Amino acid sequence: MNKAILMGRLGRDPELKRTQAGGAVVSVSLATNEREKQGDAWVDVTEWHYIVAFGRTAELMAERCRKGDPVLVDGRMKTRKWQGQDGNERQRTEVVASDVRFLAKMPSERGEMPPGGGGGEMPF
C-alpha cells in the first residue's frame, strides 16, 4: 500500500499551473515538525515535503491556502526523475495529494479578498 498522511504548514503560497489540456496542477512545500532528544535537550526538527495536487483539489488549494497555513494532506508517494539543465539526472519524491483538509480560516474570514477580487462569499 502506498499511502502518506501528513499534517503541517505550507512553506510557500501554492503555485497553480495549467497543463496543455487545461487541467489544474498545484505544487507547494509542506513543513512537518517533531521533537527529538539530542543529548540532554529536546530540539524541534523540521522535515520538508513536496506536495502536488491535480484538478479541483489543486484549484481549491490555490484559492484557499497561503504560506504558513496548516493543512492535512492524504495521498501517495511518487518519485519523479528528469534531466536537469546541466545534463545531470535529478529526482524528487513527492506526495501526490488525493485529499487536502484546510485547517485555517477561509481568506474571507481572515479579512482577505478572495483571488480575483470580488466581494461575494466563496462557495464552500
Protein Blocks (a to p, Z undefined) as FASTA:
>chain_A
ZZdddddddfbdcdddddfkopacddddddddddddehjbccddddddddddehjllmmm
mmmpcehiacdddddddddddddfkopacdddddddfbdcdfbdcfklnopacehiijbd
cfZZ
